[in-house]
Each structure stands twice: as structure tokens, then as C-alpha cells.
Amino acid sequence: MAKQTGFWAGLAIVCAAAMPVYAQDDAAAAPTDLTASTVVATVNGTEITLGELIVLREKLPAQYQSLPDDVLFKGLIDQAVQQAALSQSVGAPTKRDELWIATEGRNYLAGKALQAVVAAAVTDAALQAAYDAKYAAAPAEQEFNAAHILVDSEEKAKGLKAQIDGGADFAELAKANSTDTGSGANGGDLGWFRKGMMVAPFEEAVAAMTAGTVSAPVKTDFGWHIIKLNEVRDAAKPALDDVREELASEIEQKAVEDHITKVTAEATVTRPGESIDPAVLRDATLLDK
């Protein structure tokens, strides 16, 4: 149903955009004392107001909101008239209709409450504080530069480790033996990586190594690795602008969670329905009784 409603809403606007718009004479000029209650159309005596058109415009997708005002105004009146005629054709609202309208209204007002919370929470000061706590004041994260040789058995890995200990060139052995053909072609080079970018056993082995050393065989889900740790360095910390969206999202989430907890705790809440069998949720026939 929601998709059909959206289709018809869009159709009204598209049809309006395709129609020619004629200049109005001075007598038909718009009045200057407009309010949200100004009536723009009636359908079987039911009034459609300017305020309703403004709300309809706010609900439109961006591509429709960018239409010229004269085209959009005509299209929105057509849309509102169509909706009114369709809603009247249904007849008196049923219990199901009333429940849908009630839940949609509650959802709208809850969303409005959270919009205000988010707008107040995400400030420049809050972003700076979040950045300082998460990045500026935090210990520098380490980055590792390593190479590896991947084979399918511990025996092969031990044999390669013995060759490396005997002076064999790591890069040449990687090219000749690694089943990780992507890194193998480059002598096993994995470049720079941070914690969380490799599987846990591999990361743990690297973290315990000293730069310039080669590990004993390390088993992961991919096979057996011989790892050469080339270098360790402190990772550069991101600038505030680089993580602004990430921090804003975290601030929003915490502000929303805190506000929901607060208003719920302050409300007088009873739950007489908790003893009801949850399976009743599947009984949609109750909506028609």
C-alpha cells in the first residue's frame, strides 16, 4: 500500500509538471493575509488548507521539491484533491484505520522529539570533545608493515622457516611458494595494516614480534603463515574533519539513547498486557472487531 500511495503522489506532481502554466492577471494575484488555515480547495465540502500543502511539500522526495513553485503548487493541490477523494471513497474509518492513523501519529511525534534532541546534541563543542576523547588524548595506534608466505601445511611452513633461518631470501621464497598469489608476486609484501585488519591469530603473532624478525609457523583459517615483520610505527591520528560524520553519529546515538531512557523513566508506565500470549500479535482479525 505504501508503494502505491507514493506512486500516485508522484504521478500527480509529474502530471502537473507536464502541464502548461499560464500567467495570472492582477485580479487573481495571491492574497497577502495567508495562514496555514487558508483553504486552497474543497472535496465534497472537506477543506484542503495551505498548511496541508506545505506539509505535503516537506514530505516530497528532493527531486520533486526542486520543481518550480508554480508547477509544484498546482501539482500539490491535485495530489491533495486526489487523496481526499480516495479517502472519502473508503467510507467511515474502521477500527483498523483508526489504529493505523494513531500509530503513524505517535511515530511522527516521537521522531519530532528525537530530531530536537539530535539538533541540540551535535554541536561544534560536542564534536571537539568527542574527538579529543577518542583521538587526541588516546594513545597512538600502532601500524605494522609485514610480509608473509602462506602454505597449506605446517610441514611446508617449518621447511620454509628452516630455509630462511639458513639464509634464504624471504621474498624469493614467497614468490616461489606462497599460495597467496597477490602478495606472493610482491615477495609476500602486505604493506601497512592496523589492528582489526587481519585475522586474530595473525595479528596476535605480529603484535608479539620484534621488527626485523621472522615468526614460527602461524595457523589461521587460511592455512599456515611464515611472517616477516619489517617495521612498526605510530599511526597518524585523523583530523577532526576526517571523522566528523563518525563522531556526529556516535553523539546522536548516545543522545537519543539517553533521552529515551530519561523520558521513559520519568513517565508513569504500566504494562497490564505483559501476561498476554505473544502469539496474539499474529491475529490480525482483532483489528476488524
HELIX and SHEET records of a PDB file:
HELIX    1   1 ALA A    2  ALA A   18  1                                  17    
HELIX    2   2 ASP A   26  ALA A   28  5                                   3    
HELIX    3   3 LEU A   50  LYS A   59  1                                  10    
HELIX    4   4 ALA A   62  GLN A   65  1                                   4    
HELIX    5   5 ASP A   69  VAL A   90  1                                  22    
HELIX    6   6 LYS A   95  ALA A  121  1                                  27    
HELIX    7   7 ASP A  124  TYR A  131  1                                   8    
HELIX    8   8 ASP A  132  ALA A  136  3                                   5    
HELIX    9   9 GLU A  154  ASP A  165  1                                  12    
HELIX   10  10 PHE A  170  ASN A  177  1                                   8    
HELIX   11  11 THR A  181  GLY A  184  1                                   4    
HELIX   12  12 ALA A  200  ALA A  207  1                                   8    
HELIX   13  13 LEU A  240  ASP A  242  5                                   3    
HELIX   14  14 ARG A  244  GLU A  266  1                                  23    
HELIX   15  15 PRO A  272  SER A  275  5                                   4    
HELIX   16  16 PRO A  278  ARG A  282  5                                   5    
HELIX   17  17 ALA A  284  ASP A  288  5                                   5    
SHEET    1   A 2 VAL A  39  VAL A  43  0                                        
SHEET    2   A 2 THR A  46  THR A  49 -1                                        
SHEET    1   B 4 ASP A 189  ARG A 194  0                                        
SHEET    2   B 4 GLN A 142  VAL A 151 -1                                        
SHEET    3   B 4 GLY A 223  ASP A 234 -1                                        
SHEET    4   B 4 VAL A 218  THR A 220 -1                                        
END                                                                             
